[in-house]
Amino acid sequence: MVTMDNYAFNIVKKLSFNRVAGTAEEKKAASIIQEEIEKLGGQSELLPFDMDYYKCNHCSAKALEKDLDVVCFGRSGNINRDLKFLYLDAVNDITTRHYKDLSDTCVLLNSFNKKVYQKLLALHAGAFMVISGKWYYGNDEEDLVPRKLRGNLEALGRIPGFVIRAKDALYLLQNDCETIHLEMDTEDLTLTSQDVLSVIEGTEYPEESIMILGHYDSVPVGTGAWDNATGSATLLDMYRHFLKNPPKRTLRFVWCGAEEQGLLGSKKYVEVNEELLPQIKFVFNFDMNGAVFGPNLSFVTGNKDLENYYDALCKEYGYYTEVRVGVQSSDSAYFAKHGIPALGIGRGNRQIASFHTRYDVIDLLSPREMQKNLDFSRFCIERVANSAVMPIPTGFGEEMQKKVDEIFFYKE
């Protein structure tokens, strides 16, 4: 029997608007969170930070006498020229063995990551395009979302980049495209985002801290109801409970800004609180829960003892969840970099519902399922925060450390 309390779901409704990092809308969302904290009787502060961004003045591509549906890869450079056209379905030593210099070529890619970009730089590629969406989707079915070259890649060098709709990419390949005309005019900008911080002091072991994380920014399309107004609301619900029922250990709540721009809010928090890291013993991260369609999803970042401990908690409570072991691509990652174990608790079926699209709206969420996620999350935090001895040590074994190193090869 689920006892319904719509507090968190009502917060989701309040936060279900576009909240791109660095905008007035993100700032508005931060203010809503701070106002709720004050209403609950708590106090908060902002941790502002600068972030690299861009303004796109013009972006276009034309080939085979057709204007293509493209958007820019921000901070990747500007271009106005004709280039040869080459499709590489993979970018590695085998597929590129015949190419030494691609400075006169635009390379079409299935996917994009640091290894791919390093290879493009080594080949002096003139430009690149990344395919987005399904081949049968047009503008009526799916938005084409601009991307930004992350700072770690920008530091390696710039190659003008575009995102192209899969439907148009298919047209180019089916018609044996050989040349393409690309134009992009962008300006570099520096914007300000912010984390919202609040602390509930521990009653017995205040020197030991547990992080409670969730990002509140969104991508440029949709309302970000699932990703991640639900996580932000979860934090407020947990805050409301523990403010009335202080735990033995200190809880540090961080509503992270600019997660969608590369986990920038959690990265900043870790950077400015380096002296605090030895006191942080565990992290709970909430990124997307409360969906109508299951299953429940959990991300375990830690050794086998954390897997076993979490399995026992699930059995004690009677909570079924699919468990993925590794580093969640969310705000807990920067704490994992410092050997701090984490649990990510969420819910959703990405085969049925979608995020980072116009379809991330409150219609796909369920107050009842969200309440179930909240109740179990509260149970887990209470167990860890009130244990006589921390049940899971910090630090990772070789297997988990490899996963941490791998993800930070891409992120850093």
C-alpha positions as CSV (number, residue, x, y, z in Angstrom):
1,M,0.0,0.0,0.0
2,V,1.5,3.3,-1.1
3,T,0.6,6.4,1.0
4,M,0.4,9.2,-1.4
5,D,2.0,12.5,-0.8
6,N,2.1,14.8,-3.8
7,Y,4.6,17.3,-2.5
8,A,7.4,16.1,-4.8
9,F,5.1,15.7,-7.8
10,N,3.9,19.3,-7.4
11,I,7.5,20.4,-7.4
12,V,8.0,18.6,-10.7
13,K,5.1,20.6,-12.1
14,K,6.7,23.8,-10.9
15,L,10.0,22.9,-12.5
16,S,8.6,21.6,-15.8
17,F,9.9,24.3,-18.1
18,N,13.0,24.7,-20.3
19,R,16.0,25.3,-18.0
20,V,19.1,25.5,-20.1
21,A,22.3,26.1,-18.2
22,G,23.3,29.8,-18.0
23,T,19.9,31.2,-18.9
24,A,17.4,33.2,-17.0
25,E,15.2,30.1,-16.9
26,E,17.9,28.1,-15.1
27,K,18.2,30.9,-12.6
28,K,14.5,30.9,-12.1
29,A,14.6,27.2,-11.3
30,A,17.3,27.8,-8.8
31,S,15.1,30.4,-7.2
32,I,12.2,28.1,-7.0
33,I,14.4,25.5,-5.2
34,Q,15.7,28.1,-2.8
35,E,12.2,29.3,-2.0
36,E,11.1,25.8,-1.2
37,I,14.1,25.3,1.1
38,E,13.2,28.5,2.9
39,K,9.5,27.4,3.2
40,L,10.6,24.1,4.8
41,G,12.6,26.1,7.4
42,G,16.1,25.5,5.9
43,Q,18.8,27.7,4.5
44,S,20.6,27.6,1.2
45,E,23.3,29.3,-0.7
46,L,24.4,29.5,-4.3
47,L,27.7,28.4,-5.8
48,P,28.0,30.3,-9.1
49,F,30.5,29.4,-11.8
50,D,31.3,30.4,-15.3
51,M,30.8,28.1,-18.2
52,D,31.9,28.2,-21.9
53,Y,29.0,28.6,-24.3
54,Y,28.3,30.0,-27.7
55,K,25.9,31.9,-29.9
56,C,25.1,30.5,-33.4
57,N,24.5,33.3,-35.9
58,H,24.3,31.0,-39.0
59,C,24.5,27.4,-39.8
60,S,23.8,25.7,-43.1
61,A,24.8,22.8,-45.4
62,K,24.1,22.1,-49.0
63,A,24.8,19.1,-51.2
64,L,23.3,17.6,-54.4
65,E,21.3,20.9,-54.8
66,K,19.5,20.2,-51.5
67,D,19.5,22.4,-48.3
68,L,20.3,19.9,-45.5
69,D,18.7,19.9,-42.0
70,V,21.7,20.7,-39.8
71,V,22.5,22.5,-36.5
72,C,25.9,23.5,-35.2
73,F,28.4,21.9,-32.9
74,G,29.1,25.0,-30.8
75,R,32.6,26.1,-30.0
76,S,34.0,23.9,-32.8
77,G,35.0,26.8,-35.1
78,N,33.6,28.6,-38.1
79,I,33.6,27.7,-41.8
80,N,32.4,28.8,-45.2
81,R,33.7,26.5,-48.0
82,D,33.2,23.5,-50.2
83,L,34.6,20.2,-49.0
84,K,34.8,16.6,-50.2
85,F,32.4,14.3,-48.5
86,L,33.4,11.0,-46.7
87,Y,31.4,8.6,-44.6
88,L,33.2,6.6,-42.0
89,D,30.9,4.2,-40.2
90,A,33.7,3.7,-37.6
91,V,36.8,5.8,-37.0
92,N,39.9,3.6,-36.2
93,D,43.2,2.6,-37.5
94,I,41.7,0.2,-40.0
95,T,39.0,2.4,-41.5
96,T,41.4,5.4,-41.8
97,R,44.5,3.5,-43.0
98,H,44.2,4.9,-46.5
99,Y,43.9,8.6,-45.4
100,K,46.8,10.8,-44.3
101,D,45.3,14.3,-44.7
102,L,41.6,15.1,-44.7
103,S,41.9,18.8,-44.5
104,D,39.8,19.1,-47.7
105,T,37.1,16.7,-46.4
106,C,34.0,16.7,-44.3
107,V,33.7,13.4,-42.4
108,L,30.2,12.0,-41.7
109,L,30.1,10.0,-38.4
110,N,27.7,7.6,-36.7
111,S,28.8,8.7,-33.3
112,F,31.2,11.1,-31.6
113,N,33.6,10.8,-28.6
114,K,37.1,11.7,-27.6
115,K,38.9,8.9,-29.4
116,V,37.0,9.7,-32.6
117,Y,37.9,13.4,-32.3
118,Q,41.5,12.7,-31.6
119,K,41.6,10.7,-34.8
120,L,40.0,13.5,-36.8
121,L,42.5,15.9,-35.4
122,A,45.4,13.6,-36.4
123,L,44.0,13.4,-39.9
124,H,43.5,17.2,-40.1
125,A,39.8,16.8,-41.0
126,G,38.3,19.9,-42.6
127,A,34.9,19.4,-40.8
128,F,32.7,16.7,-39.3
129,M,29.0,15.8,-39.1
130,V,27.3,13.6,-36.5
131,I,24.1,11.8,-37.5
132,S,21.2,12.3,-35.2
133,G,17.8,10.5,-34.9
134,K,16.1,7.8,-37.0
135,W,16.2,7.9,-40.8
136,Y,12.4,8.1,-40.9
137,Y,12.2,11.1,-38.5
138,G,11.6,14.6,-39.9
139,N,11.1,17.9,-38.0
140,D,7.5,17.0,-37.2
141,E,8.7,14.0,-35.2
142,E,11.9,15.0,-33.6
143,D,13.9,18.2,-32.8
144,L,17.5,18.4,-34.1
145,V,19.4,19.5,-31.0
146,P,22.6,21.6,-31.2
147,R,25.6,20.2,-29.4
148,K,28.7,21.9,-27.9
149,L,32.3,20.8,-28.1
150,R,33.3,20.1,-24.5
151,G,36.2,22.0,-23.1
152,N,38.6,19.0,-22.9
153,L,38.1,18.5,-26.7
154,E,38.2,22.2,-27.5
155,A,41.6,22.4,-25.8
156,L,42.9,19.8,-28.3
157,G,42.0,21.9,-31.3
158,R,38.9,22.9,-33.2
159,I,37.3,21.2,-36.2
160,P,34.0,22.8,-37.4
161,G,31.3,20.4,-36.5
162,F,27.6,19.9,-37.4
163,V,24.7,17.7,-36.3
164,I,22.7,16.3,-39.3
165,R,19.3,14.7,-39.4
166,A,19.6,11.0,-40.2
167,K,17.0,11.4,-43.0
168,D,19.3,13.8,-44.8
169,A,22.4,11.7,-44.1
170,L,20.7,8.8,-45.8
171,Y,19.9,11.0,-48.8
172,L,23.5,11.9,-49.2
173,L,24.7,8.3,-49.0
174,Q,22.0,6.9,-51.2
175,N,22.9,9.5,-53.9
176,D,26.7,9.1,-53.7
177,C,27.4,12.6,-52.5
178,E,31.0,13.7,-53.3
179,T,31.1,17.3,-52.2
180,I,29.3,19.5,-49.7
181,H,29.1,23.2,-48.9
182,L,29.2,24.2,-45.3
183,E,28.7,27.5,-43.5
184,M,28.8,28.2,-39.8
185,D,29.2,31.5,-38.0
186,T,29.3,31.3,-34.2
187,E,30.6,33.5,-31.3
188,D,32.1,32.2,-28.1
189,L,30.4,33.3,-24.9
190,T,30.9,32.9,-21.2
191,L,27.7,32.3,-19.2
192,T,27.1,31.8,-15.5
193,S,25.4,28.8,-13.9
194,Q,25.0,27.9,-10.2
195,D,24.6,25.1,-7.8
196,V,22.1,25.3,-4.9
197,L,23.6,24.1,-1.7
198,S,22.1,23.2,1.7
199,V,23.4,21.2,4.7
200,I,21.7,19.2,7.4
201,E,24.1,18.7,10.2
202,G,24.6,15.2,11.6
203,T,23.6,14.6,15.3
204,E,26.3,12.1,16.2
205,Y,28.9,12.0,13.4
206,P,28.8,15.5,11.9
207,E,32.3,15.0,10.6
208,E,31.1,12.3,8.2
209,S,29.1,13.5,5.2
210,I,26.8,12.0,2.7
211,M,26.1,13.8,-0.6
212,I,22.6,14.0,-1.9
213,L,22.8,15.1,-5.6
214,G,20.5,15.9,-8.5
215,H,20.8,18.3,-11.4
216,Y,18.1,20.9,-12.1
217,D,19.0,22.2,-15.6
218,S,17.6,20.8,-18.9
219,V,18.5,20.4,-22.5
220,P,17.1,23.0,-25.0
221,V,14.0,21.0,-26.0
222,G,11.1,19.6,-24.0
223,T,10.3,20.7,-20.4
224,G,12.8,18.4,-18.7
225,A,10.1,17.0,-16.4
226,W,11.7,13.5,-16.3
227,D,15.2,14.7,-16.8
228,N,15.6,16.0,-14.2
229,A,12.8,17.9,-12.5
230,T,12.0,14.6,-10.9
231,G,15.5,14.4,-9.4
232,S,15.3,18.0,-8.1
233,A,12.0,17.3,-6.5
234,T,13.3,14.1,-4.9
235,L,16.1,16.1,-3.2
236,L,13.5,18.6,-1.9
237,D,11.4,15.7,-0.6
238,M,14.4,14.1,1.1
239,Y,15.4,17.5,2.5
240,R,11.9,18.0,3.9
241,H,12.0,14.6,5.7
242,F,15.6,14.9,7.2
243,L,15.1,18.5,8.3
244,K,12.4,17.2,10.6
245,N,14.4,14.0,11.4
246,P,18.1,14.9,11.5
247,P,20.3,11.9,10.8
248,K,23.5,10.8,12.6
249,R,25.7,11.9,9.7
250,T,25.7,15.2,7.9
251,L,23.7,15.4,4.7
252,R,25.0,17.8,2.0
253,F,22.4,18.5,-0.6
254,V,23.5,19.9,-4.0
255,W,21.1,20.8,-6.8
256,C,23.6,20.8,-9.6
257,G,23.6,23.3,-12.4
258,A,24.9,22.7,-15.9
259,E,24.9,18.9,-15.7
260,E,23.8,18.7,-19.3
261,Q,26.8,20.8,-20.4
262,G,29.2,18.2,-19.0
263,L,28.6,17.7,-15.3
264,L,29.9,21.2,-14.7
265,G,28.0,21.9,-11.4
266,S,29.3,18.8,-9.6
267,K,32.7,19.3,-11.1
268,K,32.8,22.9,-9.6
269,Y,31.6,21.7,-6.2
270,V,34.4,19.1,-6.0
271,E,37.0,21.7,-7.1
272,V,36.0,24.2,-4.5
273,N,35.5,21.7,-1.7
274,E,38.7,19.7,-2.0
275,E,39.4,19.8,1.7
276,L,36.0,18.4,2.4
277,L,36.4,15.3,0.2
278,P,38.0,13.1,3.0
279,Q,34.8,13.6,5.0
280,I,32.5,12.6,2.2
281,K,31.8,8.9,2.7
282,F,29.0,8.2,0.2
283,V,26.9,9.7,-2.6
284,F,23.2,9.3,-3.5
285,N,22.4,10.6,-7.0
286,F,18.9,11.1,-8.3
287,D,18.6,11.5,-12.1
288,M,15.2,10.7,-13.7
289,N,12.6,8.7,-11.7
290,G,8.9,8.5,-11.3
291,A,8.1,7.3,-14.8
292,V,4.9,5.5,-15.6
293,F,6.8,2.8,-17.5
294,G,9.4,0.8,-15.5
295,P,11.6,-0.8,-14.6
296,N,13.3,0.8,-11.6
297,L,16.9,1.4,-12.4
298,S,19.9,1.6,-10.0
299,F,23.5,2.5,-10.7
300,V,26.1,1.0,-8.3
301,T,29.5,2.7,-8.3
302,G,31.6,0.7,-5.9
303,N,33.1,-2.6,-5.1
304,K,31.3,-6.0,-4.6
305,D,30.5,-5.1,-1.0
306,L,28.3,-2.2,-2.2
307,E,26.6,-4.5,-4.6
308,N,25.9,-7.0,-1.9
309,Y,24.8,-4.3,0.6
310,Y,22.4,-2.7,-1.9
311,D,21.0,-6.1,-2.8
312,A,20.3,-6.7,0.9
313,L,18.6,-3.3,1.2
314,C,16.4,-4.1,-1.8
315,K,15.4,-7.5,-0.3
316,E,14.7,-6.1,3.1
317,Y,12.4,-3.4,1.7
318,G,10.9,-5.5,-1.1
319,Y,12.1,-3.3,-4.0
320,Y,12.8,-4.7,-7.4
321,T,15.3,-2.8,-9.6
322,E,17.6,-3.5,-12.5
323,V,21.1,-2.9,-11.3
324,R,23.9,-1.5,-13.5
325,V,27.4,-1.6,-12.0
326,G,29.7,1.2,-13.2
327,V,30.0,5.0,-13.2
328,Q,26.7,6.7,-13.9
329,S,27.1,9.5,-16.5
330,S,25.7,12.0,-14.0
331,D,26.8,14.2,-11.1
332,S,28.1,11.3,-8.9
333,A,30.9,10.7,-11.5
334,Y,33.2,13.5,-10.2
335,F,32.9,12.1,-6.7
336,A,33.7,8.6,-8.0
337,K,36.9,10.1,-9.5
338,H,38.0,10.6,-5.8
339,G,37.1,7.0,-4.8
340,I,33.7,7.9,-3.2
341,P,31.1,5.1,-3.7
342,A,27.7,6.1,-5.0
343,L,24.1,4.8,-5.7
344,G,22.0,6.3,-8.4
345,I,18.3,5.5,-7.9
346,G,15.8,6.1,-10.8
347,R,13.1,4.7,-12.9
348,G,12.1,4.7,-16.6
349,N,12.0,2.8,-19.9
350,R,14.0,4.5,-22.5
351,Q,12.6,2.3,-25.2
352,I,9.1,3.6,-24.6
353,A,9.7,7.1,-23.1
354,S,12.3,9.5,-24.3
355,F,14.4,12.3,-22.8
356,H,16.5,15.0,-24.4
357,T,13.6,15.5,-26.8
358,R,10.3,17.5,-27.0
359,Y,8.6,14.5,-25.5
360,D,10.1,14.8,-22.1
361,V,6.9,16.1,-20.5
362,I,5.0,15.4,-17.3
363,D,2.5,13.2,-19.1
364,L,5.0,10.2,-18.9
365,L,5.3,10.5,-15.1
366,S,3.2,8.9,-12.4
367,P,2.7,10.3,-8.9
368,R,2.3,6.8,-7.5
369,E,5.5,5.5,-9.1
370,M,7.4,8.5,-8.0
371,Q,6.1,8.0,-4.4
372,K,7.4,4.5,-4.5
373,N,10.9,5.7,-5.6
374,L,10.8,8.4,-2.9
375,D,9.9,6.0,-0.1
376,F,12.7,3.5,-1.1
377,S,15.2,6.3,-1.5
378,R,14.4,7.7,2.0
379,F,14.8,4.2,3.4
380,C,18.3,3.8,1.8
381,I,19.5,7.2,3.0
382,E,18.3,6.5,6.5
383,R,20.1,3.1,6.6
384,V,23.4,4.6,5.5
385,A,23.2,7.9,7.3
386,N,22.2,6.3,10.6
387,S,24.4,3.2,10.7
388,A,26.7,2.8,13.7
389,V,29.6,2.4,11.3
390,M,29.7,3.3,7.7
391,P,28.6,0.1,5.9
392,I,30.7,0.7,2.8
393,P,34.4,2.0,2.8
394,T,35.6,4.6,0.4
395,G,38.1,3.6,-2.4
396,F,37.7,1.2,-5.3
397,G,39.2,-2.1,-6.3
398,E,40.9,-2.6,-9.6
399,E,37.8,-3.5,-11.6
400,M,35.8,-0.4,-10.6
401,Q,38.8,1.9,-10.9
402,K,39.2,0.8,-14.5
403,K,35.6,1.9,-15.1
404,V,36.3,5.3,-13.4
405,D,39.5,5.8,-15.5
406,E,37.7,4.9,-18.7
407,I,34.8,7.4,-18.2
408,F,37.2,10.2,-17.3
409,F,39.3,9.5,-20.4
410,Y,36.2,10.7,-22.2
411,K,35.2,13.4,-19.8
412,E,38.6,14.9,-19.1
